[in-house]
Amino acid sequence: MPALALPSPEDSFAEAACGLMTTDTGGRIVRANRTILAWLGYTEAEMTAGMRLQDLLSVGGRVFHQTHCAPLLQLQGSVSEVQVDLVCKDRSRVPALLNIARRRAGVGFVDQVAVFIANDRRAYERELLRARAGAEAALAAQSGAEAKLREANQQLSLADRRKDEFLATLAHELRNPLAPMRSGADLLKMTMGANAPHQRIVDMFDRQLRQMSHLVDDLMEVARISQGKLVLRIEPVCLGGIVQAAVADLQAQIGAAGHALTLALPATPLTVLGDPTRLTQMLVNLLTNACKYTPPGGRIALALREEDGEAVIAISDSGIGIPPEALESVFEMFSQLEPALKRAHGGLGIGLALVKGLVALHQGSVRADSAGAGQGSTFTVRLPLARHAASRAHHAEAPRNAGALQVLVVDDNRDAAEMLTAVLDLNGYRTAVAYCGEQATGYLRAHAAQACILDIGLPDIDGYELARRIRAMPLEKQPVLIALTGWGQPADVDAAIAAGFDHHLSKPVEFAAVQRLLAGLEAA
């Protein structure tokens, strides 16, 4: 391979890719290469005939050369990347970068000048500036979006807290008027004979009260599940008994609608680990849903079976069915298949959301199937079986003889207090009524009471403070304190226990629940 021929130093200077000049220390040009001559349009004779470097600069460039370049050359012998505009022979301007180095030449010094045209550099810098501006704008937009997202999250959190507070207050306000109505219905049922002329009206009143109570309870349960505050009381549960209890609860409603109900239970009991109250609630909601959305005279079937180590509960109906696109959304909160004005079935659209939450808490699953509108639907619940758990039988407690228990009822809602005391009186209890905390403590100073049923929202002091005062009284024997209130959140239960209550009941309560607590007191 032939050796590469290198240009001579003279050729390298003349044909260099950048402009090169040599000047004396005063700036007079003594030499210039062809590149700078071509850029500026001068001949070498013109540039070396007394022209100075400063003559090639704009007015601003000359001032900058005098105030910055010349002192730096004198002080440190070089300047780098000086941005200037060079003036061509035709008076046009070329942006350039100058690098100048002062070198010794014989007994004196010369300045060696390298010139680079900066058109591409400036275009590149402009692109960089535009890119930087774009990046800063994007960053500002992102920061703004993140700030808006944080604000939106804060607003959502605030709205969620307000929603929970609203639900708790709503439940309380609804439960208060339901309480005396519940006691009144219980009282009417106890005093009316089987063939009383108004028996149907009382039964209807009782069913509607139960429905209203279920709606309030469902609303609260969904809120508790969404907050992770619902606590299960886990124990071995025989699902056959749970199924039969749920069917018994809905028997009147199913019969009123003229539905034909078929029930298929396995010969071998199926046991799961769960909360019997919540499991019953889940099945009641599914059966209520089937009854509500099945036309009169339709068919409802409930089958319980074992499959792949799981208990499977399938509830089918011949009702209005579910469109394919709605099979998943039916489990969402407030989901409804029809607009509110077209619904004849009522409900808030929370029953199936509650079912899904309760099933999930039991480590199970639920799904909906339907062939479409008008083709009926099937809801299938799967729960893991408890293979080695001993099933506990659930039997209804027989009411005990009330004996001579003295019960003090404290409630500023006179209707609620009078209805409850009437039911207690009918069952053989001795009762007294107080409508505020001061009356209650005054009664207990003068009379003995084995049990006190206290409302929380009283006009003078709240029920928590009343409980604390009763516990501090020097009584011969402390009464059992039962909170009966419209406030039913877990925090309310905790507050009641911390204040000295023995039990907490949420309004409206069926008398059987109160009687169970009093019966336990009698047994003790």
C-alpha positions as CSV (number, residue, x, y, z in Angstrom):
1,M,0.0,0.0,0.0
2,P,1.6,3.4,-1.0
3,A,2.5,5.8,1.8
4,L,0.0,8.6,2.4
5,A,1.3,11.9,1.1
6,L,1.0,14.6,3.8
7,P,0.6,18.2,2.8
8,S,3.4,20.6,3.5
9,P,3.0,23.1,6.4
10,E,2.4,25.8,3.9
11,D,-0.3,23.9,2.2
12,S,-1.9,23.0,5.5
13,F,-2.1,26.7,6.4
14,A,-3.5,27.8,3.1
15,E,-6.1,25.0,2.7
16,A,-7.2,24.5,6.3
17,A,-10.9,23.9,6.9
18,C,-11.0,27.0,9.2
19,G,-10.0,30.5,8.6
20,L,-6.4,31.3,9.7
21,M,-4.7,34.6,10.1
22,T,-1.5,35.9,11.7
23,T,-1.4,39.5,13.2
24,D,1.0,41.5,15.1
25,T,0.1,42.4,18.7
26,G,-1.7,45.5,17.6
27,G,-4.0,43.4,15.3
28,R,-2.5,44.3,11.9
29,I,-2.9,41.3,9.6
30,V,0.3,40.0,8.2
31,R,-1.0,36.7,6.7
32,A,-4.4,35.1,5.9
33,N,-5.2,31.7,4.4
34,R,-7.4,31.1,1.4
35,T,-10.4,29.9,3.5
36,I,-10.8,33.2,5.4
37,L,-10.2,35.1,2.1
38,A,-13.0,33.1,0.4
39,W,-15.4,33.7,3.4
40,L,-14.9,37.4,3.6
41,G,-14.4,38.2,-0.2
42,Y,-11.0,39.9,0.2
43,T,-7.7,39.2,-1.6
44,E,-4.6,38.5,0.5
45,A,-3.0,41.7,-0.8
46,E,-6.1,43.7,0.5
47,M,-6.0,42.1,3.9
48,T,-2.2,42.5,4.4
49,A,-2.1,46.1,3.1
50,G,-2.5,47.6,6.6
51,M,-6.0,46.0,7.5
52,R,-6.4,45.1,11.2
53,L,-8.4,42.3,12.7
54,Q,-10.5,44.9,14.4
55,D,-11.5,46.3,11.0
56,L,-13.2,43.0,10.2
57,L,-15.4,43.2,13.3
58,S,-18.7,45.0,13.9
59,V,-18.8,48.0,16.1
60,G,-19.8,45.9,19.1
61,G,-17.1,43.4,18.3
62,R,-14.5,46.1,18.2
63,V,-15.5,47.3,21.7
64,F,-15.5,43.8,23.0
65,H,-12.0,43.2,21.5
66,Q,-10.6,46.3,23.1
67,T,-12.2,45.7,26.6
68,H,-11.8,41.9,26.8
69,C,-9.7,40.2,24.2
70,A,-6.7,42.6,24.2
71,P,-6.3,42.6,28.0
72,L,-6.7,38.8,28.1
73,L,-4.1,38.3,25.4
74,Q,-1.8,40.6,27.3
75,L,-2.5,38.8,30.6
76,Q,-2.7,35.1,29.7
77,G,-1.7,34.9,26.1
78,S,-4.9,33.5,24.7
79,V,-8.7,33.8,24.3
80,S,-11.1,31.1,23.2
81,E,-14.5,30.9,21.5
82,V,-15.1,34.6,21.2
83,Q,-18.4,35.1,19.4
84,V,-18.4,37.9,16.9
85,D,-19.8,39.0,13.6
86,L,-17.2,39.4,10.9
87,V,-17.9,42.0,8.3
88,C,-17.4,40.9,4.7
89,K,-16.1,43.1,1.8
90,D,-19.7,43.4,0.6
91,R,-20.7,44.6,4.1
92,S,-22.6,41.4,4.9
93,R,-22.0,39.7,8.2
94,V,-20.9,36.2,9.1
95,P,-21.3,34.9,12.6
96,A,-17.9,33.4,13.8
97,L,-16.0,32.1,16.7
98,L,-12.4,33.3,17.3
99,N,-9.6,31.5,19.0
100,I,-6.5,33.7,19.4
101,A,-3.1,32.6,20.8
102,R,-0.1,34.8,21.3
103,R,3.2,33.2,20.2
104,R,6.8,34.3,20.3
105,A,8.3,35.1,16.9
106,G,12.0,36.0,17.0
107,V,12.5,38.9,19.3
108,G,8.8,39.8,19.4
109,F,5.2,38.3,19.5
110,V,2.5,37.5,16.9
111,D,-1.1,36.6,17.4
112,Q,-2.4,33.4,15.6
113,V,-6.1,33.7,14.9
114,A,-8.4,30.7,14.1
115,V,-11.8,31.5,12.7
116,F,-14.8,29.2,12.7
117,I,-18.1,30.0,10.9
118,A,-20.9,29.7,13.6
119,N,-24.0,29.4,11.4
120,D,-24.4,25.7,12.2
121,R,-23.5,26.3,15.8
122,R,-26.1,29.0,16.2
123,A,-28.7,26.9,14.6
124,Y,-27.8,24.0,16.9
125,E,-27.9,26.4,19.9
126,R,-31.3,27.6,18.8
127,E,-32.5,24.0,18.5
128,L,-31.1,23.4,22.0
129,L,-32.9,26.4,23.3
130,R,-36.2,25.4,21.7
131,A,-35.7,21.9,23.1
132,R,-35.0,23.3,26.5
133,A,-38.0,25.5,26.4
134,G,-40.1,22.6,25.3
135,A,-38.7,20.4,28.1
136,E,-39.3,23.2,30.7
137,A,-42.9,23.7,29.4
138,A,-43.5,19.9,29.6
139,L,-42.0,19.8,33.1
140,A,-44.2,22.8,34.1
141,A,-47.2,21.0,32.6
142,Q,-46.3,17.8,34.4
143,S,-45.9,19.7,37.7
144,G,-49.2,21.4,37.2
145,A,-50.9,18.1,36.4
146,E,-49.3,16.5,39.5
147,A,-50.5,19.4,41.6
148,K,-54.0,19.1,40.1
149,L,-53.9,15.3,40.7
150,R,-52.9,15.8,44.4
151,E,-55.7,18.4,44.8
152,A,-58.1,16.0,43.1
153,N,-57.0,13.2,45.4
154,Q,-57.4,15.4,48.5
155,Q,-60.9,16.4,47.3
156,L,-61.8,12.8,46.7
157,S,-60.5,11.8,50.2
158,L,-62.5,14.7,51.6
159,A,-65.6,13.7,49.6
160,D,-65.1,10.1,50.8
161,R,-64.9,11.1,54.4
162,R,-67.9,13.3,54.0
163,K,-69.8,10.4,52.3
164,D,-69.0,8.2,55.3
165,E,-70.1,10.9,57.7
166,F,-73.3,11.4,55.7
167,L,-74.0,7.7,55.6
168,A,-73.6,7.4,59.4
169,T,-75.8,10.4,60.0
170,L,-78.4,9.2,57.5
171,A,-78.5,5.8,59.2
172,H,-78.9,7.4,62.6
173,E,-81.7,9.7,61.4
174,L,-83.5,6.8,59.7
175,R,-83.0,4.4,62.6
176,N,-84.5,6.8,65.2
177,P,-88.0,6.9,63.7
178,L,-87.8,3.2,62.8
179,A,-87.2,2.2,66.5
180,P,-90.6,3.1,67.9
181,M,-92.3,1.7,64.7
182,R,-90.4,-1.6,65.2
183,S,-91.4,-1.8,68.9
184,G,-95.0,-0.9,67.9
185,A,-95.1,-3.7,65.3
186,D,-93.7,-6.2,67.8
187,L,-96.3,-5.1,70.4
188,L,-99.2,-5.4,67.9
189,K,-98.1,-8.9,66.9
190,M,-97.9,-10.0,70.5
191,T,-101.3,-8.7,71.4
192,M,-103.3,-9.7,68.2
193,G,-104.8,-13.1,67.8
194,A,-104.0,-15.3,64.8
195,N,-107.3,-14.4,63.1
196,A,-107.5,-10.7,64.1
197,P,-109.2,-8.6,61.4
198,H,-106.2,-6.3,60.9
199,Q,-103.6,-9.1,60.9
200,R,-102.8,-8.6,57.2
201,I,-102.2,-4.9,57.8
202,V,-99.8,-5.6,60.7
203,D,-98.0,-8.2,58.6
204,M,-97.6,-5.7,55.8
205,F,-96.4,-3.1,58.2
206,D,-93.9,-5.6,59.7
207,R,-92.6,-6.6,56.2
208,Q,-92.1,-2.9,55.1
209,L,-90.2,-2.2,58.4
210,R,-87.9,-5.1,57.8
211,Q,-87.3,-3.9,54.3
212,M,-86.5,-0.4,55.4
213,S,-84.2,-1.8,58.2
214,H,-82.4,-4.0,55.6
215,L,-81.8,-1.0,53.3
216,V,-80.3,1.0,56.2
217,D,-78.2,-1.9,57.3
218,D,-77.0,-2.6,53.7
219,L,-76.0,1.0,53.2
220,M,-73.9,0.9,56.4
221,E,-72.3,-2.5,55.7
222,V,-71.1,-1.4,52.2
223,A,-69.5,1.6,53.7
224,R,-67.8,-0.5,56.4
225,I,-66.5,-3.0,53.8
226,S,-65.1,-0.3,51.6
227,Q,-63.2,1.1,54.6
228,G,-62.0,-2.3,55.7
229,K,-63.8,-1.8,59.1
230,L,-66.2,-4.8,58.9
231,V,-65.0,-7.4,61.4
232,L,-66.2,-11.0,60.9
233,R,-67.0,-13.3,63.9
234,I,-65.5,-16.5,62.4
235,E,-66.7,-19.9,63.5
236,P,-67.6,-23.3,61.9
237,V,-70.9,-22.8,60.1
238,C,-73.2,-25.5,58.6
239,L,-74.4,-23.9,55.4
240,G,-77.6,-26.0,55.3
241,G,-78.8,-24.2,58.4
242,I,-77.8,-20.8,57.0
243,V,-79.7,-21.6,53.7
244,Q,-82.8,-22.7,55.6
245,A,-82.7,-19.6,57.9
246,A,-82.4,-17.3,54.8
247,V,-85.3,-19.0,53.1
248,A,-87.4,-18.7,56.2
249,D,-86.7,-14.9,56.4
250,L,-87.9,-14.5,52.8
251,Q,-90.8,-17.0,52.8
252,A,-93.5,-14.4,53.3
253,Q,-92.1,-12.2,50.5
254,I,-91.8,-15.1,48.2
255,G,-95.3,-16.4,49.0
256,A,-96.8,-12.9,48.5
257,A,-95.3,-12.7,45.0
258,G,-96.7,-16.2,44.1
259,H,-93.2,-17.5,43.3
260,A,-92.5,-21.3,43.3
261,L,-89.3,-21.9,45.3
262,T,-87.4,-25.2,45.0
263,L,-84.6,-26.0,47.5
264,A,-81.9,-28.6,46.9
265,L,-79.6,-29.5,49.9
266,P,-76.9,-32.2,50.0
267,A,-77.3,-35.2,52.2
268,T,-73.9,-34.5,53.8
269,P,-73.6,-31.2,55.8
270,L,-71.2,-28.7,54.3
271,T,-69.3,-26.6,56.8
272,V,-67.3,-23.4,56.2
273,L,-65.5,-21.1,58.4
274,G,-67.5,-17.8,58.5
275,D,-69.7,-15.4,60.2
276,P,-73.2,-16.9,60.4
277,T,-74.9,-13.4,60.5
278,R,-73.0,-12.2,57.4
279,L,-73.6,-15.4,55.5
280,T,-77.3,-15.2,56.2
281,Q,-77.3,-11.6,55.2
282,M,-75.6,-12.5,51.9
283,L,-78.1,-15.2,51.0
284,V,-81.1,-13.0,52.1
285,N,-79.8,-10.3,49.7
286,L,-79.5,-12.7,46.8
287,L,-82.9,-14.2,47.4
288,T,-84.5,-10.8,47.8
289,N,-82.9,-9.8,44.5
290,A,-84.3,-12.9,42.8
291,C,-87.8,-12.3,44.3
292,K,-87.7,-8.6,43.4
293,Y,-86.8,-9.0,39.7
294,T,-88.9,-12.1,39.0
295,P,-92.5,-11.4,37.8
296,P,-95.4,-12.8,39.9
297,G,-95.8,-16.5,39.6
298,G,-92.1,-17.1,38.5
299,R,-89.7,-19.7,39.6
300,I,-86.7,-19.4,42.1
301,A,-84.3,-22.3,42.8
302,L,-81.6,-22.5,45.4
303,A,-79.1,-25.4,45.2
304,L,-76.3,-26.1,47.7
305,R,-73.6,-28.6,46.6
306,E,-69.9,-29.5,47.0
307,E,-67.6,-29.0,44.1
308,D,-63.8,-29.2,43.9
309,G,-63.3,-28.6,47.7
310,E,-65.7,-25.7,47.7
311,A,-69.3,-25.2,48.8
312,V,-71.3,-23.9,45.9
313,I,-74.6,-22.0,46.3
314,A,-76.5,-21.3,43.1
315,I,-79.6,-19.1,43.1
316,S,-81.6,-19.1,39.8
317,D,-84.7,-17.3,38.8
318,S,-87.0,-16.9,35.8
319,G,-86.9,-13.1,36.1
320,I,-85.9,-10.2,33.9
321,G,-82.4,-11.4,33.2
322,I,-79.2,-9.4,32.7
323,P,-77.8,-8.1,29.5
324,P,-74.3,-9.6,28.7
325,E,-72.6,-6.2,29.0
326,A,-74.0,-5.7,32.6
327,L,-72.9,-9.1,34.1
328,E,-69.9,-7.5,35.8
329,S,-71.3,-4.1,36.6
330,V,-74.2,-5.4,38.6
331,F,-71.9,-5.9,41.5
332,E,-70.9,-2.3,41.6
333,M,-72.2,0.2,44.2
334,F,-75.5,1.8,43.2
335,S,-75.6,-0.2,40.0
336,Q,-79.1,-0.5,38.4
337,L,-80.2,-2.2,35.2
338,E,-83.0,0.3,34.6
339,P,-83.3,4.1,35.0
340,A,-84.7,5.2,38.3
341,L,-88.0,6.5,36.8
342,K,-88.6,3.1,35.1
343,R,-87.9,0.9,38.1
344,A,-91.0,-0.6,39.8
345,H,-88.9,-2.8,42.1
346,G,-87.3,-0.2,44.4
347,G,-84.0,-0.6,46.1
348,L,-80.8,1.5,46.1
349,G,-78.6,-0.8,44.0
350,I,-76.3,-1.8,46.9
351,G,-77.5,-5.3,47.6
352,L,-75.2,-7.1,45.1
353,A,-72.3,-4.8,46.0
354,L,-72.7,-5.9,49.6
355,V,-72.9,-9.6,48.5
356,K,-69.7,-9.3,46.6
357,G,-67.9,-7.6,49.6
358,L,-69.2,-10.2,52.1
359,V,-68.2,-13.1,49.9
360,A,-64.7,-11.7,49.4
361,L,-64.3,-11.3,53.2
362,H,-65.0,-15.1,53.4
363,Q,-62.3,-15.8,50.8
364,G,-64.9,-16.8,48.3
365,S,-66.2,-15.6,44.9
366,V,-69.5,-14.7,43.3
367,R,-70.5,-14.5,39.6
368,A,-73.6,-13.7,37.7
369,D,-74.8,-15.6,34.6
370,S,-77.7,-14.9,32.3
371,A,-78.8,-15.7,28.8
372,G,-79.9,-12.1,28.3
373,A,-82.9,-9.9,29.0
374,G,-86.0,-11.8,29.9
375,Q,-84.1,-15.1,30.2
376,G,-83.6,-15.2,34.0
377,S,-80.4,-15.2,35.9
378,T,-78.2,-17.3,38.1
379,F,-75.9,-16.1,40.9
380,T,-73.3,-18.5,42.0
381,V,-71.4,-18.2,45.3
382,R,-68.3,-20.3,46.0
383,L,-66.9,-20.6,49.6
384,P,-63.9,-22.8,50.7
385,L,-65.0,-25.7,52.8
386,A,-63.7,-26.2,56.4
387,R,-62.8,-29.9,56.2
388,H,-61.8,-30.4,59.9
389,A,-64.1,-27.8,61.6
390,A,-66.8,-29.1,63.8
391,S,-70.2,-27.8,62.7
392,R,-72.1,-25.9,65.4
393,A,-75.8,-26.3,65.5
394,H,-77.8,-23.0,65.5
395,H,-81.0,-23.2,67.5
396,A,-83.4,-20.4,68.3
397,E,-83.3,-19.6,72.0
398,A,-86.6,-20.2,73.7
399,P,-87.8,-17.1,75.6
400,R,-87.1,-17.3,79.3
401,N,-89.5,-16.2,82.0
402,A,-88.9,-12.5,82.5
403,G,-89.2,-12.9,86.3
404,A,-89.1,-9.6,88.1
405,L,-86.2,-7.9,86.3
406,Q,-86.3,-4.1,86.7
407,V,-85.4,-2.4,83.4
408,L,-84.8,1.4,83.0
409,V,-85.3,2.7,79.5
410,V,-83.6,6.1,78.7
411,D,-84.5,7.8,75.5
412,D,-85.5,11.4,74.7
413,N,-87.6,10.0,71.8
414,R,-90.8,9.5,73.8
415,D,-92.5,7.4,71.1
416,A,-89.5,5.0,71.1
417,A,-89.3,4.9,74.9
418,E,-93.0,4.2,75.3
419,M,-93.2,1.6,72.6
420,L,-90.2,-0.3,74.0
421,T,-91.5,-0.2,77.6
422,A,-94.9,-1.4,76.4
423,V,-93.3,-4.5,74.8
424,L,-91.2,-5.1,77.9
425,D,-94.2,-4.7,80.2
426,L,-96.1,-7.2,78.0
427,N,-93.3,-9.7,78.5
428,G,-93.4,-9.5,82.3
429,Y,-90.5,-7.0,82.9
430,R,-90.9,-4.2,85.4
431,T,-90.0,-0.9,83.6
432,A,-89.2,2.7,84.3
433,V,-88.6,5.5,81.8
434,A,-86.3,8.5,81.8
435,Y,-86.0,11.1,79.0
436,C,-82.6,12.6,79.9
437,G,-79.4,11.7,81.7
438,E,-80.3,13.7,84.9
439,Q,-83.6,11.8,85.2
440,A,-81.8,8.5,84.8
441,T,-79.2,9.1,87.5
442,G,-81.9,10.4,89.8
443,Y,-83.9,7.2,89.3
444,L,-80.9,5.0,90.0
445,R,-80.1,6.8,93.2
446,A,-83.5,5.9,94.5
447,H,-84.3,2.6,92.8
448,A,-82.4,-0.6,91.9
449,A,-82.4,-1.7,88.2
450,Q,-80.8,-4.8,86.8
451,A,-80.6,-3.5,83.3
452,C,-80.5,0.0,81.6
453,I,-81.3,0.5,77.9
454,L,-79.8,3.8,77.0
455,D,-80.0,6.0,73.9
456,I,-76.8,7.8,73.0
457,G,-78.2,11.1,71.8
458,L,-79.7,12.7,74.9
459,P,-80.6,16.4,75.4
460,D,-78.4,17.1,78.5
461,I,-75.5,14.6,78.4
462,D,-74.8,11.9,75.8
463,G,-75.2,8.3,76.6
464,Y,-71.4,7.7,76.8
465,E,-71.2,10.2,79.7
466,L,-74.3,8.8,81.3
467,A,-72.7,5.3,81.2
468,R,-69.5,6.7,82.8
469,R,-71.5,8.4,85.6
470,I,-73.6,5.3,86.3
471,R,-70.4,3.2,86.6
472,A,-69.0,5.8,89.1
473,M,-72.2,5.7,91.3
474,P,-71.9,3.8,94.6
475,L,-74.7,1.4,93.7
476,E,-75.2,-1.9,95.6
477,K,-75.0,-3.7,92.3
478,Q,-74.2,-2.2,88.9
479,P,-76.8,-2.7,86.2
480,V,-76.1,-4.2,82.8
481,L,-75.9,-1.3,80.4
482,I,-77.2,-1.8,76.9
483,A,-76.7,1.0,74.2
484,L,-79.7,1.2,71.9
485,T,-78.8,3.9,69.3
486,G,-78.9,4.9,65.7
487,W,-75.1,5.2,65.6
488,G,-73.9,1.8,64.5
489,Q,-70.4,2.3,63.0
490,P,-67.6,0.1,64.5
491,A,-66.2,3.3,66.1
492,D,-69.5,3.8,67.8
493,V,-69.5,0.3,69.2
494,D,-65.9,0.8,70.5
495,A,-66.8,4.1,72.1
496,A,-69.8,2.5,73.8
497,I,-67.7,-0.4,75.3
498,A,-65.0,2.1,76.3
499,A,-67.6,4.2,78.2
500,G,-68.8,1.2,80.2
501,F,-71.6,-0.4,78.2
502,D,-71.9,-4.1,78.2
503,H,-73.8,-4.4,74.9
504,H,-74.5,-2.3,71.8
505,L,-77.6,-2.6,69.7
506,S,-78.5,-0.5,66.6
507,K,-81.9,0.9,66.0
508,P,-84.4,-0.4,64.9
509,V,-83.9,-3.6,66.9
510,E,-86.4,-6.5,67.0
511,F,-87.5,-7.2,70.5
512,A,-86.1,-10.8,70.3
513,A,-82.5,-9.3,70.3
514,V,-83.3,-7.3,73.4
515,Q,-84.9,-10.3,75.0
516,R,-81.8,-12.5,74.4
517,L,-79.6,-10.0,76.3
518,L,-82.1,-9.8,79.2
519,A,-82.5,-13.6,79.2
520,G,-78.8,-14.0,79.6
521,L,-78.9,-11.6,82.6
522,E,-81.7,-13.7,84.2
523,A,-79.7,-16.9,83.7
524,A,-76.7,-15.2,85.4
